[in-house]
Amino acid sequence: MLDNTTTFARIGTDYSSSIILMPRRSKSEELLEFEITFYEKLLHAYPDFVDVLLPLGEAYTRRGLYDKGLTIDLKLTQLRANDPVMWYNLACSYSLLKRVDESADALRRAVTLGYSDLKFLQKDPDLAQLRQSPHYRQILDAFAALSAPKAPHVS
């Protein structure tokens, strides 16, 4: 019995000597490929549709297609330039590609625009490369300064 493989044979030959074993994809891999294909087709018809770009970028990242994810995130920051989550996602894409300086710039922009989920930022595996850089401490300091309560002005 063959386990976790699919059997393919060449047509017109003796099948017993022409069996090629290919690894079977898991259901989650098949679903991810379906998702990517589905969103790519929608994107072809509606190139600036944010509700397609967001899940496509996330699917590319889950699939390890970081360059394609970066392309999507760059487009999203153009379409929603004042949305801190778009800039946060761009920081993640740059970090996954080990482009730490650009990741830091994008994360600074996200924080400046109001990104506020410090707990998630500190544990997000997509930012692992950035967390190893001196930029990260500077960004955390800026985050703390922006979220510190302001003293009331006394006249």
LINDAQUI-V782271 format. One record per pair of residues at least 24 apart in sequence whose ideal C-beta (glycine too) atoms are under 8 Angstrom apart, sorted by the first residue. I is the first residue (numbers start at 0). J is the second residue. D is the distance in Angstrom with one decimal. If there is no record, write none. Layout:
I & J & D
I & J & D
This chain:
31 & 58 & 6.2
31 & 61 & 6.1
31 & 62 & 5.7
32 & 62 & 7.9
34 & 58 & 4.9
35 & 59 & 6.9
35 & 62 & 6.5
47 & 74 & 7.8
47 & 78 & 6.0
49 & 75 & 6.8
49 & 78 & 5.9
49 & 79 & 6.6
52 & 78 & 7.5
56 & 88 & 6.7
56 & 92 & 7.7
60 & 91 & 7.5
60 & 92 & 7.2
60 & 95 & 7.0
60 & 125 & 7.2
65 & 92 & 6.4
65 & 95 & 4.6
65 & 96 & 5.2
66 & 96 & 7.0
68 & 92 & 5.0
68 & 95 & 7.4
69 & 93 & 6.9
69 & 96 & 6.3
76 & 105 & 7.7
81 & 112 & 6.0
82 & 112 & 7.2
83 & 108 & 7.9
83 & 109 & 4.5
83 & 110 & 7.4
83 & 112 & 3.9
83 & 113 & 4.8
83 & 114 & 3.8
83 & 115 & 7.9
84 & 109 & 7.4
84 & 114 & 6.9
86 & 112 & 6.2
86 & 114 & 7.1
87 & 114 & 5.2
87 & 120 & 7.6
90 & 126 & 6.8
90 & 129 & 6.9
91 & 123 & 6.7
91 & 125 & 3.7
91 & 126 & 6.0
92 & 125 & 7.8
93 & 129 & 7.9
94 & 125 & 5.9
94 & 126 & 4.9
94 & 127 & 6.9
94 & 128 & 4.5
94 & 129 & 4.4
95 & 125 & 5.6
95 & 128 & 7.2
97 & 128 & 5.2
99 & 128 & 5.7
99 & 129 & 5.6
99 & 131 & 7.9
99 & 132 & 4.7
99 & 134 & 6.5
100 & 134 & 7.2
102 & 126 & 7.3
102 & 128 & 7.0
102 & 129 & 4.6
102 & 134 & 7.8
103 & 129 & 6.2
103 & 132 & 6.8
103 & 134 & 3.5
103 & 135 & 7.3
103 & 137 & 7.7
103 & 138 & 6.3
106 & 138 & 5.4
107 & 138 & 5.9
107 & 141 & 6.6
110 & 138 & 6.4
110 & 141 & 6.0
110 & 142 & 5.2
110 & 145 & 6.4
111 & 141 & 7.9
111 & 145 & 7.5
115 & 146 & 7.0
117 & 142 & 6.1
117 & 146 & 7.6
